[in-house]
Amino acid sequence: MENDTQKPKSDPAKNRRIVLILAGVMLFFGFYLLVFLVPDVLRTASGPASMTIERAAEVATDDSLYVSIEDGRWDCDTITHVRRRSATGTTGTMTTALTEIFLTDGKTTPNIVVFADFSGKLTCGDFDGLMPTGYLTQMSDEQQQDLTNEARLAKFFRAETVLALCGYCGTENSMIGLMFGIVITLGGIAVLILGLRMPKE
């Protein structure tokens, strides 16, 4: 007795189309990363510019500068640990993703303050002798407003200059992202070649 149930035939054209779409998505994402990260890596390749906090206040703009600030005083009373959920299987645990802290010009009433954030959980002792390195910008009005609403800028209300420094940004993170972009792009090219070699019908 013949089995009337037949397995559905594979559609070569549909399979080829799916593979080509996947290749397009991979190439788009890979090129997107490369366009942003190649200039970033080149910009930071020579290392950060070392400067005083006063000089940082003079040169900071809305565009990020890769710098190391060689002086200033950490205000350990302003340390805040930012916790985020880290997925582990079907559940999630809260871990400390960032440590935020203010660096001041060391005056009794600071004129210059730098809001800096770093990866992981740091304590006051970790900032002993630490020269902050990362991307420096003028703090945006939105971020200043957020910190004001949280009362974290209250003790610095007399400060004339408020800066922001991303302490986890720099060459290492850019290189990791760049390598990921290269892998995705090469993978996309390989998938594209595979798709073009597949039968059209």
WOGIHU-V337907 format. One record per residue. RES is the residue in one small letter. PHI is phi in whole degrees, 0 to 359 (NA if undefined). Layout:
RES/PHI ; RES/PHI
This chain:
m/NA ; e/282 ; n/275 ; d/286 ; t/283 ; q/246 ; k/290 ; p/299 ; k/286 ; s/290 ; d/262 ; p/304 ; a/296 ; k/293 ; n/299 ; r/296 ; r/296 ; i/298 ; v/295 ; l/292 ; i/295 ; l/300 ; a/298 ; g/297 ; v/296 ; m/296 ; l/293 ; f/299 ; f/295 ; g/296 ; f/295 ; y/301 ; l/295 ; l/294 ; v/300 ; f/274 ; l/269 ; v/299 ; p/298 ; d/296 ; v/294 ; l/297 ; r/293 ; t/262 ; a/299 ; s/278 ; g/93 ; p/285 ; a/278 ; s/273 ; m/204 ; t/282 ; i/293 ; e/294 ; r/293 ; a/300 ; a/295 ; e/284 ; v/262 ; a/295 ; t/224 ; d/288 ; d/275 ; s/288 ; l/241 ; y/271 ; v/223 ; s/237 ; i/264 ; e/267 ; d/217 ; g/104 ; r/228 ; w/285 ; d/259 ; c/295 ; d/293 ; t/261 ; i/298 ; t/228 ; h/260 ; v/264 ; r/257 ; r/225 ; r/280 ; s/250 ; a/288 ; t/225 ; g/72 ; t/267 ; t/245 ; g/224 ; t/242 ; m/275 ; t/232 ; t/280 ; a/271 ; l/221 ; t/241 ; e/249 ; i/202 ; f/259 ; l/252 ; t/241 ; d/283 ; g/88 ; k/281 ; t/303 ; t/244 ; p/299 ; n/266 ; i/232 ; v/228 ; v/237 ; f/270 ; a/243 ; d/231 ; f/226 ; s/290 ; g/81 ; k/261 ; l/245 ; t/247 ; c/303 ; g/297 ; d/293 ; f/268 ; d/300 ; g/73 ; l/283 ; m/264 ; p/296 ; t/232 ; g/163 ; y/269 ; l/255 ; t/217 ; q/293 ; m/292 ; s/290 ; d/299 ; e/296 ; q/292 ; q/299 ; q/294 ; d/299 ; l/291 ; t/293 ; n/298 ; e/274 ; a/65 ; r/273 ; l/260 ; a/301 ; k/286 ; f/244 ; f/294 ; r/270 ; a/295 ; e/276 ; t/230 ; v/238 ; l/247 ; a/231 ; l/227 ; c/272 ; g/282 ; y/255 ; c/266 ; g/155 ; t/300 ; e/299 ; n/295 ; s/295 ; m/293 ; i/299 ; g/297 ; l/297 ; m/298 ; f/297 ; g/297 ; i/295 ; v/298 ; i/297 ; t/295 ; l/297 ; g/298 ; g/297 ; i/297 ; a/297 ; v/293 ; l/297 ; i/299 ; l/300 ; g/296 ; l/292 ; r/273 ; m/286 ; p/295 ; k/281 ; e/206
